[in-house]
Amino acid sequence: MKPERTPMSRRPKPPPKPKTAERIIERDPVEVYCRIRPPENLNQEECVTAVDSRTVKLTPPLSSFAFRNGHAKEHQYKFRHVFNSDSSQKDVFDYVAKPLVSDVLRGKNGLLFAYGVTGSGKTHTMQGSPQDGGIVPRTLDVVFNSINEYQTKRRIFKPDGMNGFDAQCESDAFNERRRIDATPLNPRTPKTPRYRRDTSGSQDSSQRIPDTSRIECIDEDNVFSIFVAYIEIYNNYIYDLLEDLSDAGPSGRLQTKILREDAQHNMYVHGCTEVEVKNPDDALEVLYKGQRRRKIAYTRLNCESSRSHSIFTIRVVQAPLDAQGEEVVTDKSSIMVSQLSLVDLAGSERNNRTKAVGDRIKEAGNINNSLMTLRTCIEVLRENQMMGSSKKVPYRDSKVTHYFKNYFDGEGKVKMVVCVNPKADDYDETLPVMKFAELASEVQVQRSVQPARQDPGLLPGRRRANQLFKEVRRRLEEEGENVKNLEVDLTPIYTLAPAWPAVSYTAETRDDVIMKLKAYLQKRIHNREKLQTELKGKILTMHTNVVEMEKENLIMKKEIMSLRSLYDDAMTKVRTLESMLLNAESVNESLQRKFTDYNNLVDECNAVREERDLAKSHGHLEKQRMKARLKSKLEIEKEKLKNDMQTKLCEQKSKMYHSQVRALQEIFLDDNQTPKNIRVPSTSDSDLHQSRQGPHSSIKGSTSDPKLNISQAFLTPDLRGPAVSNQRHRRSRSQGADMWLDHRPGQEVPLGTVLQPNLPRRKSVTRLRSGDLLDGRVTNYCLTTQQQDSEGELETKLYKNMNWQVLEWGQHVLLCWLLFCDLATYYLRPAEVPRWCSRMWRSSSSEIPWLSLCLSVPQMVPLK
């Protein structure tokens, strides 16, 4: 039959009792021990030395940071006990861990963790070697040596999944053992991952030397069973090292676990695998399989550096035997569970010494953060105890402190082994470890009390009595006696009096025998009456208690029914929330991986972008320098080309100028027709031809004296002839028949003034041609010029009322000049026209040779 499970209701925490003078809480300090690692080289410089069995001296070496800053001084620290470098593993176990083993077998909890920098010997202290085991294998040896005779068979106790255990009878346990043995894969032995190597010497049990010591004074009327669990805290995530990888999903990786609180407000890892072991070899095999899954890596300071905090938990489950000393009491309230946690903390390290990169940096950061949180919790506990304050302890900042917060609240005894490396290079890391150890030794933890159990009212020694009865029965069977109906009754026997006195008598002793019998019977009657009176009182008390219990039973049934419905609803919600939580954790883990990948991608992109920006900036600077060089070179080439072009332009203009002058001279010299109003003296043709064809036929006119010009080289016209006059009929100007030739610039700027020239009849041109001058209708000429003055303002000038038809030769002269301008594609500045015309018209004589005027035209400055 299956055992009846009592429902567990979550009881609220009782309110704290007020402090009174009668209520004194006993506290024990955290026991801190120090172990000095043996030196690797006998000639190496050491910074840690043991003064006595409780004092350690720390001396700063010359290479330490404190010595370089001028703060070098010796420090001494007190410990519960100091183990020198020559101390053995057994000395450490007997002094530190063996008292905890005695407590856990008596129902008390214990916590022992090794603390120190990387490479200080923590793992060696906890694990040891096959020939010289550490704390963990020696603890297993002593536990099984002590309870070897009182162990139950497998599956009598089994975990309930809520940090508790259930008990079942032998028949149910036997059926379950057969079912488990029939399965092809035994879930009690989790598979080993293939990607991790075997620990050196971990499975060589033939070389192991077990510890033969044991704990005395074990309750022989109880039965025991040992369960072990092995977890690690890696990057502040909890992993079950004994988890079956067939349940880990398609990824084949260990799943993260969560912390929960049980009905007694104790923290536990939900879903953690607990393996039942029956001897030290089975326990060590489970330990070695879990060690293969631990996160270890190579660093500069340690070739096998632990990258996580490992926690090996030994849980002792015990329950009393029944009245016959044969079967286990399956009542859940009679089961007592105690545990001993052996913690190997990862060592604190500095990246400048380990030269860690990649994942090692992240692991070191999480390790240092968890150790810093442990230090902070210790400091707050010390402050609350010394100052009487109630400051909140930040247990939840790290999984390590959150998991062990019950120990610091008084649920067990706490011990610490501080491992130090005396090497001088580790001084800067060892100094904060010593300070933390000194701080932890000042914290006091409430003394754990023996857990109260319901008294089953059974007599002690029933196991031994049952064993004796079985031994007697065996012997009787060997002798051939019939022992089928022989049963043992170990119920208590009540006697009314001692043994009967002798009844044989003589005549002389008759009276004495009668008196003895009378006294014996009186005593017997008195005892009987006394027992009857006591029995009646007990019956009445029992009847009253039964009535009260019946009433309470009815009330409790109703409460149980209501609580059961609430419990069912709560369990439904819990299962729903658990499934949601597991899904959320898987999603969170996938998102975390994606986030990590994205961060790596962002870092790579940022690095590529920085390299590209750097290359771009270098290219930009090179481009700017190249642009400046090319610009300066371009300016030089431009200036050079400009000078060359100006030189060539001036040469071309000079050539064109001389060719046009020669062409114009030939035009006028080749004309054999003489004007009517000019008398030319006779001159030899050879001279004229020589002057026209010579290489230097163009003679410059004088600018100082107009009379000294090229016209003197030719025949001067006779000025003594009659005056020349135009015999055409001219209309009077008063009749309004005047025609104005309005000569304006090509791009004239509008003036916007009120006063404008009044030209009723006009012909506007921007460029004079021969046809405009030979037009007979044109009588007047008006010239408009626009140019910039010295102050940068626009200056507009107007020249009018200049009549060139007064003399007939004036038209020819102006016509020749205009033809020359059209032929040469040069234009006079507009300001030069009135100056030339005025110079021509100021001549008082009407017999000025027109040829000399024409030849004087090239002396004017052409426009560019």
Secondary structure, DSSP 8 states (H G I E B T S, - for coil): --------------------SS----EEE-EEEEEE---SSTTS-BSEEE-SSSEEEE---TTSHHHHTT----EEEE-SEEE-TT--HHHHIIIIIHHHHHHHHTT--EEEEEE-BTTSSHHHHHHB-SSSB-HHHHHHHHHHHHHGGGB--TTSEEE-SSS-EEE--HHHHHHHHHHHHHSSS-TTS----TTS---TTTT-GGG------------TTEEEEEEEEEEEEETTEEEETT--GGGS-TT----EE-EEE-TTS-EEETT---EEESSHHHHHHHHHHHHHTS-EE--SS-TTEE-SEEEEEEEEEEEEB-TTSSSB---GGG-EEEEEEEEE---B--HHHH---THHHHHHHHHHHHHHHHHHHHHHHHHHHHH-------GGGSHHHHHTHHIIIIISEEEEEEEE--BGGGHHHHHHHHHHHHHHHT-EEE-------------TTHHHHHHHHHHHHHHHHHHT---TT-----S----SSSS-------TTTHHHHHHHHHHHHHHHHHHHHHHHHHHHHHHHHHHHHHHHHHHHHHHHHHHHHHHHHHHHHHHHHHHHHHHHHHHHHHHHHHHHHHHHHHHHHHHHHHHHHHHHHHHHHHHHHHHHHHHHHHHHHHHHHHHHHHHHHHHHHHHHHHHHHHHHHHHHHHHHHT-----TT-------HHHHHHHHHSTT------SS-TTSSGGGGS----TTS------S----GGGT---EEEE--SS------S-----SSEEEESS--HHHHH-TT--EEEEEEEEE-TTS-EEEEEE----TTSSHHHHHHHHHHHHHHHHHT--B-TTHHHHHHHHHHT-S-S---HHHHHHHGGGS-B--
